[in-house]
Amino acid sequence: MENSPKRKAAIQPLQFTIIGISNAAVDIGSLNLLLLLYPTNQSGTLALINTIAYCLAISNSYYWNSRITFRRSAKGSRKEILFFVLQGLFSLLINNGVFLSSNLLLQFIDMSNWSRLNLAKTLAMFASFIASFFMIKYFVFKERNSRNTNF
């Protein structure tokens, strides 16, 4: 019973969350490093910097999730990688949309640029994290035949 589908269902979100924390470190760390090197408030430049940081984080996500969280169903095929890239692009749209709109809305609150951009990034990561989990679980690494899978 130790390897039951119920136990696996409970462990996957935990594994995904732990990997998500490492992704957040890559994402926020990259964003802050790039903002330190190229300080800006221009939406286009912020979107580019956020996209670079997000792409580094999503690469980290694929590497670890395919080896840990979804290792039983991950095949490493071209189709799987393509689907991962497609979900990454969709999540990037969510991430950039929330990041830019949150940054715009938070400009009305008296806070430093650094605090505002990091709060906006946190909100963006949370929104794209939720979307990514469900897209990765049910679209990218979905199990083809769960009855015959050895847990």
N, C-alpha and C positions, 0 to 999 in steps of 0.2 A: 504494500500500500504506500510505501515510502516514495515511489516514483509514479504515483497516480496522476491522471490528467488534472485533478483538482489541485494537487500540490504544485504541479508545473504551472497551472494558471495563476497561482498565487505568487510564485517565484519570478515569473517573467517580468511583471511590472517592477518588482524590486530590482532585478538585474538591470532592466532598462533605465531605471531611475539612477542607479549608481553610475552606470555608463554616461547617463545624461549629465551627472555632476561633473564628470571629466570633460564632457563636451562643453559644458558651461564655462569651465576654467579655460579651455582653449578659445572659446568664442569671446568671452569677456577680456581675457588676457590679450588676444590678438587685436580686438577692437581698441582697447586702451593704448596698446603699443602704437598702433597706427594713428590714433588721435594725438598721441604725444609727438609723433614724428610729423604729422600733417594736421594740425589743429584747424577745425572748420566748423561752420554752422550752416553751410550750404547743403541743401537737401540732396542734390546729385552726388556730391562728394561723400556725404554721410552714407548714402545708399551704396556707393562703391565700396567704402571702407567696411560697412556692415556685411556686404556680400562676400568680401574676401574673408572676413572673420568667420562668417557662417559656413563658407565652403571648407575651411580648415576643420571646423567642428564636425561637419557632416562626414568628412573623410574619416575622422576619428571614430565617429558613430558607426559607420559601415564596418570598419576594421574590427572593432570590439563586439558589436552586436552579432555579426556573422560568426564570430568565434565563441561567444558566450551565450547571449540571450536566445538566439535563434539557431544555434549550432546544429540542432537535429534536422532542421528544415532548410538551412542555408546550403546552396549547391555551388555558389561561386560562378554560375553560368553567365554568359553574356546577357541573356534575357533578364536574369535576376539583377545584374548590375544596371542594366538599362532601366528596369522598374525602380531600382533604388535611386538612380539619378532623377527620374521623373518625379518621384515623391519628394526628393530633395529640392527640386525646382519649385514644386507646389508649396512646400514648407518655407522655402526662401521668400516666395511672394507674401505668404502670411507674415513671416518674420520682418521683412522690409516694410510691409504695410503697417504693422503694429508699431515698429520702431519709429518710423517717420511720423505717423499720426500722434503717437504718444509724446514724442519730442515736441511736436508743434503745440499740443494741448498743455504740456507741462511748462511751456515758456511763460505762461500766465501766472505761474507760481514763482515766488522769489526763492530761487535756489541756484547754486553754481552750475555752470555748463557741465562739469564732470558728473555731478550728482544727477542732473536731468538726463544726460545721455545714458548713464548707467541704469537709472530707473527705467527709462524707455527700453533699453536692451533687455532688462530683466523681464518686463512684460512681454516683449517680443519672443524671448526664449520660451516662456511659459506657454504661450499660444501655439508656437510651432512644435514644442515638445509634445503636447497633447495630440495634435494632428499627426505628427510623425509616428507616434506609437501605433495608432490605429492603421495608418497606411502601411507601415512596415509589417505589422503583424498579419493583416488581412490581405495585403496586396503584394508585398515584396517577398516575404519569407513564409507565406501561407503554406501550411502542410497540405500536401497533395492527397494523402491517404492516411488520415489520423488513426484509423482502426488498426493498421498494421505497423504503426510506428512504435519502436521500442523506446520506452522512457527509461 
